[in-house]
Amino acid sequence: MLNIQPTQSTKFEDLDSLRDYAQNEHDAIKYVPIDHGRLQMQDDRLIFNGHDFLKFNEHGIKSLFTAIGVNGLYPCMMAPEGTLVASHFVTKLLLQDNVERILSNKQLIINNDTIIGVVSNQYNRYSNHRFLEDFVSKNDIANTIDFERGMVKNTKMSLNWLDKEYTGIEIDGKLDRSRIGFYSGNSMVGDAPIGSALSIFDTLCTNGMKIKSNINSMRIVHRGSMGMKWRMQKMMEETRNQYKAVKERLETLLEIPFENHTAERLLSSNAPLSIIPELKEKKLWHTKKKFNSPENSVMDLRRSIGVVQHSPIKYGGIHTHKIWDSHYRKGNRSMYHFVGAFTEFAQTQTPEVQYQIEEEAGELTSWIHKNKAVLLN
């Protein structure tokens, strides 16, 4: 059984702390070519590259297996309980001629003494420190945005920025309650491009939501010789040009009421409702779900309707409860408040899960905007 190192995940509330972290990360991480493509595993916990005995974390060993074309090997190597079984098998695999040829064009990404990734020799190294320098310190855009929060896990950095000028639209009588901005991200281990996505931020309950776009210029792969700073400036210009689309989605959410029949319509139209881990476990009803009989399908639909209807109270926080329990509203609640229950729940989760929920909340928002006729008629 493999003995892997823990994967570090850090959340940041201020830009100075993030900068310090990124500088230390930049200094610590090395990209080391694999001499002659030769690696060996020892003691189920170390990789020997001919020079050093290196530990590895989960992403590091998975990316090694992926590089040599055995993506599903990781769970198999976590199963054996016998001593050194994994080492013997992996080393025998690594020493095959075709595997060594593949690895001769790869490089290990090493953080201190731990392998955290494997990428090709053509990979364009662009550290989070350089990203922040180009994005904030050497860029006029820095004067027009506020840093809201950020997270780094195994060098994969996700940041949320808010535009100082674009405050959104009125929500519940408060004109400046919503702010529009964007997420930006980078990774130093080859598992994500440099990218940006639109965002909505509620200043009252600090809920966030990521709105994806299919525009290719809003992502940059780690390849090519063109300057990253120039490419990133063009990416951000394209992102900000999409603010109108964010506003339209926000207006749609506020326009559509959440009524007694809304849960059934969402389910019957296969809306992407499984935003949070708890709802994924509920295995909600959908049109392609298999049942032994029509009666079982009806029973599961009724169960799922109840789960969706009660989700805001069960998973939402204090701000959601104030809206759902309000006697003054007399049941007048919108899809904005429904989605907000999940993004409020996201704030109680780990940084990685929070960002995932905010992304899926954005997908549901885009779905609602596209299919609003289903909910309004």
KOLBA-905951 format. One record per atom (N, C-alpha, C): x, y, z; residue in one letter. Coordinates in steps of 0.1 Angstrom, whole numbers, plus 2048, in hexadecimal, padded with zeros to 3 digits. Example, Ala and Ser with C-alpha at 12.3 -4.5 7.8 and 13.67 -1.06 7.14 Angstrom:
2
8847C784EA 87B7D384EA 8847DF84EA 8807EA847S 8897F5847S 88180084FS 
//
This chain:
377
8087F4800M 800800800M 80980C800M 8058167F7L 80D8227F6L 80C82B803L 817831806N 81883A812N 81984880CN 80E84F80BI 80F85C804I 80F86880EI 81587380AQ 81587F812Q 808887812Q 80488E81CP 7F889681BP 7F98A1811P 7EE8A580CT 7ED8B0802T 7EA8BD809T 7F28C7808Q 7EF8D380FQ 7E58DC808Q 7DC8E1810S 7D18EA80BS 7D08F6814S 7D190280FT 7D290E817T 7C8919811T 7C191F81AK 7B792A817K 7BD93781BK 7BA942813F 7BF94F815F 7B4959815F 7B596281FE 7AB96D820E 7B197A81CE 7BE97B81AD 7C4988817D 7CF98580DD 7D298F804L 7DB98D7F9L 7EA98C7FDL 7ED994808D 7FB99380DD 7FF985811D 7F797F818S 7FA97181DS 7FB968811S 7F3969807L 7F49617FBL 8019647F3L 8059707F3R 8119737ECR 81D96D7F3R 81D96E800D 828968807D 829958805D 81D952805Y 81C944803Y 8219407F5Y 81D9487EBA 8219457DDA 8309477DBA 8369517E2Q 8449537E1Q 84C9477E6Q 8479427F2N 84E9367F8N 84C92A7EFN 8409287EAE 83D91D7E1E 84691E7D4E 84792A7CFH 85092C7C3H 85E9277C5H 86392B7D1D 8719287D5D 8739197D7D 8689127DCA 86A9047E1A 8688FA7D6A 8608FD7CCI 85C8F37C1I 8678F37B6I 86B8E77B3K 8748E47A8K 86E8DB79DK 8728DD791Y 86E8D4786Y 87B8CD782Y 87B8C0784V 8878B8782V 8858AD777V 88C8AE76CP 88A8A4761P 88E896766P 88888C761I 88A87E765I 89687875CI 8A1877762D 8AD87275BD 8AB865754D 8AC864747H 8AA857740H 89C851743H 893859748G 88685374BG 885849756G 89084875ER 89183D768R 88D841776R 88383A77BL 87E83C789L 87C82F78FL 87D82E79DQ 87B8227A4Q 8738267B1Q 86B81D7B6M 86481F7C3M 86A8167CDM 86B81C7D9Q 8708157E5Q 8688177F1Q 86680C7F9D 85F80C806D 851811805D 84B8117F9D 83D8157F7D 83B8247FAD 84582B7FCR 8448397FFR 84E8437F9R 85783D7F1L 8628467EBL 8648437DDL 86784D7D5I 86B84C7C7I 8798507C6I 8828477C0F 89084A7BEF 89284E7AFF 89785A7ADN 89985F79FN 8A885F79BN 8B08577A2G 8BE85679FG 8C78607A7G 8C08697AEH 8C78737B5H 8C28747C4H 8B48747C5D 8AE8767D2D 8A386C7D4D 8A086A7E1F 8958627E5F 88986C7E8F 87F86B7E1L 8748757E1L 86786F7E6L 8608767EFK 8538737F3K 8498777E8K 83C8747EAF 8328787E0F 8258797E7F 81D8837E2N 80F8847E7N 80687E7DDN 7F987F7DFE 7EF8787D7E 7F087C7C8E 7F08897C6H 7F088E7B8H 7FD88B7B2H 80888B7B9G 8158887B3G 8168797AEG 8118707B6I 8128627B1I 80785F7A6I 7FC8657A8K 7F186479DK 7F6869790K 7FD875790S 80187B783S 80C87277DS 81486C786L 81E862780L 818857779L 80E851780F 80784677AF 80084A76DF 7FA85676DT 7F385B761T 7FD85D755T 809862759A 81486574FA 818858747A 81784D74EI 81C840748I 810838743I 80483E743G 7F883873DG 7F182E745G 7F282E753V 7EB82575CV 7E382D766V 7D9834761N 7D283D769N 7CB837775N 7C682A774G 7BF82477EG 7C881C788G 7D581E788L 7DE816790L 7DD81A79FL 7DA8277A1Y 7DB82C7AFY 7D38257B9Y 7C68237B7P 7BE81B7C1P 7C380D7C3P 7C88077B8C 7CD7F97B9C 7D97F97C3C 7E28037C2M 7EE8047CAM 7EB8087D8M 7DF80D7DBM 7DB8117E8M 7D58057F0M 7D27FA7E8A 7CB7EF7EEA 7D47E57F5A 7E07E17EEP 7E87D67F4P 7ED7D9802P 7EC7D080BE 7F07D1819E 7FE7CB81CE 8037C3813G 8107BD815G 81B7C7813G 8267C581BT 8317CE81AT 8387CE80DT 83A7DA807L 8417DD7FBL 83B7D77EEL 82E7D27EFV 8287CD7E3V 8267D87D9V 8227E47DDA 8217EF7D3A 82E7F37CDA 8397F37D5S 8467F77D0S 84B7EE7C6S 8497E17C8H 84E7D77BFH 8477D87B1H 83A7D97B2F 8327DA7A6F 8357E779EF 8357F37A5V 8377FF79EV 845800798V 84F7FC7A0T 85D7FC79AT 85E7F478ET 8587E878EK 8597DF782K 8527E6776K 8477ED779L 8417F576EL 849800769L 84F808772L 85781376FL 864810767L 869804769L 875800762L 8737FA754L 8677F9750Q 8647F5742Q 8697FF738Q 86F7FA72DD 875803723D 86B80D71ED 85F80971BN 855813715N 85281E71FN 85181A72CV 84E824737V 85A82D739V 866828738E 872831739E 87283B72EE 86E837722R 86E840716R 86484B719R 85884871EI 84E852721I 85385C72CI 859856736L 85D85F741L 86A86773EL 871864734S 87D86C730S 87987972BS 86C87B727N 867888723N 85E88F72EN 86088A73AK 85888F745K 861896750K 85B89D758Q 8628A3764Q 85A8A2770Q 8618A077BL 85A89F788L 8598AD78EL 84E8B0794I 84C8BD79BI 84E8BA7AAI 8588C07B0I 85C8BC7BEI 85A8C87C7I 8538C77D1N 8518D17DCN 8598CC7E8N 8658D37EAN 86E8CE7F4N 8738C07F1N 86E8B67F8D 8728A87F5D 86689F7F1D 85C8A67ECT 84F89E7E8T 84B8A07DAT 8498967D3I 8448977C5I 83589B7C5I 8328A67BFI 8248AA7BFI 81D8AA7B1I 8258A77A7G 8208A679AG 82A8A1790G 82589D784V 82E899779V 8288A076CV 8318A7765V 82D8AD758V 8378AB74EV 8348AF741S 83D8AD736S 8488B7737S 8538B5730N 85E8BE72FN 85A8CB728N 84F8CB721Q 84B8D7719Q 8428E0722Q 83F8DB72EY 8368E3737Y 83B8F1739Y 8338FB738N 83790973AN 83590C749N 84090D750R 84090F75ER 83B91D761R 83191F769Y 82C92C76CY 82692B77AY 82E930784S 82B92E792S 820938796S 81A9347A1N 81093D7A7N 81694A7ABN 82294B7AFH 8299577B2H 8299607A6H 82E95B79AR 82E96378ER 82096778AR 81695E78BF 809961788F 80496E790F 80796E79DL 8029797A5L 80A9867A1L 81798579EE 81F99079AE 81A99678DE 81798E783D 812992777D 804998778D 7FC991780F 7EE994781F 7EB9A178AF 7F39A2794V 7F09AD79EV 7FB9B879EV 8079B479FS 8129BE7A1S 8169C5794S 8149BE789K 8199C477CK 80D9C6773K 8019C9778N 7F59C976FN 7EC9D4774N 7E79DC76BD 7DE9E776ED 7D19E2774D 7CE9D6771I 7C19D0776I 7C09D0785I 7CC9D078CA 7CC9CF79AA 7C59DB7A1A 7C59E679BN 7BE9F27A0N 7AF9F179FN 7AA9E8798T 79B9E7796T 7959DB79DT 79C9D37A4I 7979C77AAI 79B9C67B9I 7939BF7C1D 7959BC7CFD 7979AD7D0D 7A19A97D8F 7A399A7DBF 7999967E5F 79198C7E3E 7879877ECE 78C97B7F4E 7919717EDR 7969657F4R 79E95C7EBR 7A59537F0G 7AC94A7E7G 7AF93C7EEG 7B39337E6M 7B69257EBM 7C191F7E2M 7CA9187E9V 7D59117E1V 7D59037E7V 7D48F97DEK 7D68EB7E1K 7DF8E57D7K 7EA8E07DCN 7F48D97D4N 7F88E27C8N 7FA8EF7CAT 7FD8FA7C1T 7F28FE7B8T 7E68F77B8K 7DB8FB7B1K 7D49077B8K 7D59137B2M 7D091F7B8M 7C39247B3M 7BA9277BBS 7AD92C7B7S 7AA9397BFS 7A89447B8L 7A79517BEL 79A9577BAL 79495F7C3N 7889677C0N 78A9757C1N 78797D7B7W 78998B7B6W 77C9927B4W 77A99E7B9L 76E9A67B7L 7719B37B0L 7699B77A7D 76B9C379FD 7669CF7A8D 76F9D97A9K 76C9E57B1K 7609ED7ACK 75F9ED79FE 7559F6798E 7489EF796E 7489E2793Y 73C9DB78FY 7359D479BY 72B9DB7A1T 7259D67ADT 7189CD7ABT 7159CB79FG 7099C279CG 6FC9C979DG 6F29C27A2I 6E49C87A2I 6DE9C67AFI 6D29CC7B1E 6CB9CC7BDE 6C69BE7C1E 6C89BB7CEI 6C39AE7D3I 6BC9B17E1I 6B09AD7E2D 6A99AF7EFD 6A99BE7F4D 6A89C77EAG 6A89D57EDG 6B69DC7F0G 6C09D47EEK 6CE9DA7F0K 6D59DB7E3K 6D79E77DFL 6DD9E97D1L 6EB9E47CFL 6F39E57D9D 7019E17D8D 7049D47DED 6FA9CC7E0R 6FC9BF7E7R 7059B57DFR 7029B47D2S 70A9AB7CAS 7169B27C3S 7219AA7C3R 72C9AF7BBR 7309A57B1R 7359A97A6I 7399A079BI 7489A179AI 74E995797G 75C995796G 76098878EG 76B982792F 76F97678BF 77896D794F 779961791Y 783957796Y 78F95778DY 79A955792S 7A695278AS 7AE947790S 7B5940788G 7BC93478DG 7C8930785G 7D192978CN 7DD924786N 7E191778DN 7E990F786S 7EE90378DS 7FD901788S 8058FC791M 8138F978DM 8168EB78BM 80C8E278BV 80E8D478AV 8078CE77EV 8028D6775G 7FC8D1768G 7EE8CC769G 7E78CE774D 7D98C9775D 7CE8D4772D 7D28E076EA 7C98EA76AA 7D08F5763A 7C98FC759P 7CF907752P 7CE91475AP 7D491E756I 7D192B75BI 7C492F756I 7BB93375FG 7AD93575AG 7A6940762G 79B94475DS 79294E764S 78494A762S 77B94E76BA 76D94B76AA 766956771A 75A95A76CL 752965772L 74D961780L 74A96B788S 745967796S 73B97279AS 73296D7A4I 7299767ABI 72C9757B9I 72C9807C0F 72F9807CFF 7249887D6F 71E9827E0D 7149887E8D 71A98E7F5D 71B99B7F6T 7229A1801T 71B9A080ET 70E99C80EL 70799A81BL 70A98D821L 70A98281AC 70C975820C 71996F81BC 721977813T 72E97380ET 72E966806T 7229637FFN 7229587F6N 72895B7E9N 72F9517E3G 7359527D6G 7309487CDG 73194B7C0M 72C9427B5M 7359447A9M 7399397A3K 74293A797K 73993878AK 73A941780I 73393F774I 73D93C769I 73C930763K 74592C759K 74193174BK 74B932742S 748936735S 75092D72BS 74B92B71FN 751922716N 75B92A70DN 75E936710I 76893E708I 77693970AI 77C935700N 78A92F701N 794938706N 793945703S 79D94F708S 79D951717S 79494B71EM 79394C72CM 79B941733M 7A493A72CR 7AD930732R 7BA930729R 7C592D730I 7D292D72AI 7D992072EI 7DD918725V 7E490B728V 7F390F72AV 7F9906732H 807908735H 81190372AH 80F90971ER 817905713R 81991270AR 824912702G 82691D6F9G 8309276FFG 83592F6F6S 83F9396F9S 83A9476FBS 82D9496F7M 8279566F8M 82795B707M 82A96770AG 82B96C717G 81E96A71FG 81F96472BM 814961733M 80C96E738M 81497973BK 80E985740K 80498B735K 80998B729W 80099171EW 7F498871CW 7F697B71CR 7EB97171AR 7E1973725R 7E6975732M 7DD97673DM 7D598373DM 7DB98E738Q 7D499B737Q 7C899972DQ 7CB992722K 7C0990718K 7B598771EK 7B997D726M 7AF97572CM 7A697D735M 7AC98673DM 7A498E747M 79B998740M 7A099D735E 7979A672DE 78B99F728E 78D993723E 78298B71EE 778987729E 77D984735T 775981740T 76C98C744T 772998745R 76A9A474AR 7609A873FR 7629A4733N 7599A7728N 74C99F72AN 74C995732Q 74198C734Q 738990741Q 73B99C747Y 7339A0753Y 7259A0750Y 7219A5744K 7129A6741K 70C998742K 71398E73EA 70D98073FA 70B97C74DA 714980756V 71297D765V 70698476AV 704991766K 6F999976BK 6EC993766K 6EB98E75AE 6DF988755E 6DC97B75DE 6E5973760R 6E3967768R 6DE96B776R 6E397577CL 6DF979789L 6D197E789L 6CD98677EE 6C098B77DE 6B697F77BE 6BA975773T 6B1969771T 6AE96377FT 6B8961787L 6B695A794L 6AC96279CL 6AD96F79CL 6A49787A4L 69697879EL 695976791E 68897778AE 68096B78DE 68695F78FI 67E953790I 67B94F79FI 66E94E7A2P 66B94B7B0P 66D93C7B3P 6719397BFF 67192B7C4F 6649287CAF 65C91F7C3E 64E91C7C7E 64D90E7CBE 64190A7CEN 63F8FC7D2N 6428F27C7N 63F8F67BBH 6428EC7B0H 6508ED7AAH 6588F67AFT 6658F97A9T 66E8ED7AAT 66E8E67B5A 6778DA7B7A 6748D07ADA 6678CD7ABE 6638C27A1E 6688C6793E 6668D378FR 66A8D7782R 6798D6780R 6818DA78AL 68F8D9789L 6938CA787L 68E8C178FL 6918B378EL 68D8AD781L 6818B177CS 67B8AB770S 6838B0764S 68A8BB765S 6928C175AS 6A18BE75BS 6A48B5765N 6B28B1767N 6BB8BC76AN 6B78C6772A 6BF8D1776A 6CB8CB77FA 6D78D177EP 6E38CC785P 6E28D0794P 6DA8C979BL 6D78CD7A9L 6E18C77B4L 6E88BD7B0S 6F18B77BAS 6FE8BF7BCS 6FC8CB7C1I 7078D47C3I 7108D17CEI 70A8CD7D9I 7128CA7E5I 7148BB7E7I 71E8B77EEP 7218A87F0P 7158A17F6P 70D8A87FFE 7028A1805E 6F789E7FBE 6F58A77F2L 6EB8A47E7L 6EF8997DDL 6FC8997DBK 70288E7D2K 6FF8817D8K 7008807E6E 6FD8737EDE 6EF86F7ECE 6E68797EBK 6D78777EBK 6D38707DEK 6DB8717D3K 6D886B7C6K 6CA86F7C2K 6C887C7BFL 6BB8817BCL 6B587B7AFL 6A887B7AEW 6A18767A3W 6A487E796W 6A687778BH 6A787E77EH 6A1875773H 69F87A768T 69787375DT 69E866758T 6AB86575AK 6B385A755K 6B6850760K 6B185276CK 6B4849777K 6AB83C775K 6B1831777K 6AA824775K 6A381F782K 69781A77FF 68E81578AF 688808786F 685800790N 67F7F378EN 6707F4789N 66A7FF78DS 65C801789S 658810789S 64D814782P 649822782P 646827790P 64181E799E 63D8227A6E 64A8267AEE 65581E7ACN 6618227B3N 66782F7AEN 6658327A1S 66983F79BS 66184A7A2S 6548497A3V 64C8537A9V 6508557B8V 65284B7BFM 65684C7CDM 6648537CEM 66D8507C5D 67A8577C6D 6798657C2D 6708687B8L 66E8767B5L 66987E7C0L 65F8797C7R 65987F7D3R 6648827DER 66C8777E0R 6778797EAR 6808847E6R 6848857D9S 68D88F7D4S 68789D7D5S 67A89E7D2I 6748AB7D3I 6758B07E1I 6738A77EBG 6748AB7F9G 6828B07FDG 68C8A87F7V 69A8AC7FAV 69D8BA7F5V 6998BC7E8V 69C8C97E2V 6948D47E9V 6888D27ECQ 6808DD7F3Q 6858E1801Q 68B8D7808H 6908DA815H 69F8DD816H 6A58DD80AS 6B48DF80AS 6B88ED80FS 6B18F880CP 6B5905811P 6B5905821P 6AB8FF827I 6AB8FF836I 6B58F583BI 6B78EA835K 6C08E083AK 6CE8E4838K 6D28EA82DY 6E08EC82AY 6E48FB82BY 6DA904829G 6DD91282AG 6E1917838G 6E6923838G 6EB929845G 6E193384AG 6E693C852I 6DE946859I 6D794F84FI 6DD953844H 6D795C83BH 6CC955833H 6CE94982FT 6C4941828T 6B893F831T 6BA93C83EH 6AF939847H 6A7946849H 6AD951849K 6A695E84BK 69C960840K 6A095C834I 69795E828I 68D953828I 69094782AW 68793C829W 67C93C834W 680941840D 67794184CD 67094F84DD 672958844S 66D966846S 65E966844S 65796B84EH 64896D84DH 644978843H 64E982842Y 64B98E83AY 64B98A82BY 653980827R 65497D819R 648975815R 64196F81EK 63596681BK 63895C810K 644956811G 64894C808G 64E9507FBG 65095E7FAN 6569637EDN 6659627EEN 66A9587E7R 6789557E6R 67C9527D8R 6889557D4S 68C9547C6S 6969497C5S 6999457B8M 6A493B7B6M 6B19417BAM 6B394E7BBY 6C09537C0Y 6C294F7CFY 6B794F7D7H 6B894B7E5H 6B993C7E6H 6B39347DDF 6B59267DDF 6C39227DAF 6C99277D0V 6D79247CDV 6E192A7D8V 6DD9357DDG 6E593B7E8G 6E69327F4G 6DC9297F7A 6DD920802A 6E9917801A 6EC9137F4F 6F890A7F2F 7059117F3F 70591D7EET 7129257EET 71592A7FDT 70A92B805E 70C92E813E 71192281AE 70C916816F 71190A81CF 71F907818F 72390C80DA 73190A808A 73B910811A 73791B818Q 741922821Q 74491A82DQ 73D90F830T 74090783CT 7498FB838T 74D8FA82BQ 7548EF826Q 7638F2825Q 76B8E8822T 7798EB81FT 77A8F4813T 7868FB811P 787904806P 7858FD7F8P 78A8F17F7E 7898E97EAE 77A8E67E7E 7738E27F1V 7648DF7EFV 75C8EB7EDV 7608F67F4Q 7599037F2Q 75A9077E4Q 7669077DEY 76790B7D0Y 7609027C7Y 75F8F57CAQ 7588EC7C1Q 7498EF7C1Q 7448F27CDI 7358F57CFI 7329027C7I 73B90C7C9E 7389187C2E 7389177B3E 74190E7AEE 74190B7A0E 73490479BE 7308FB7A3E 7238F379FE 7178FC7A1E 7189057ABA 70C90F7ACA 70C9187A0A 71791B79AG 71792378EG 71291B782G 71490E782E 70F906777E 700905778E 6FB904785L 6EC904786L 6E6911782L 6ED91C786T 6E892A782T 6E792B773T 6F292676CS 6F192775DS 6E691E757S 6E491375DW 6D990A759W 6CC91175BW 6CA917766I 6BD91E769I 6BB92A75FI 6C593175CH 6C493C752H 6C0937745H 6C692C741K 6C3926734K 6B591F733K 6B091A73EN 6A491373FN 69991A747N 69A927748K 69092E751K 68292D74DK 67F92A740A 67192873CA 66B91C743A 673912746V 66E90674CV 66990975AV 66F913761L 66C91676FL 662921770L 66092A765L 657935766L 649931761L 648927758N 63B924752N 63391A75BN 
//
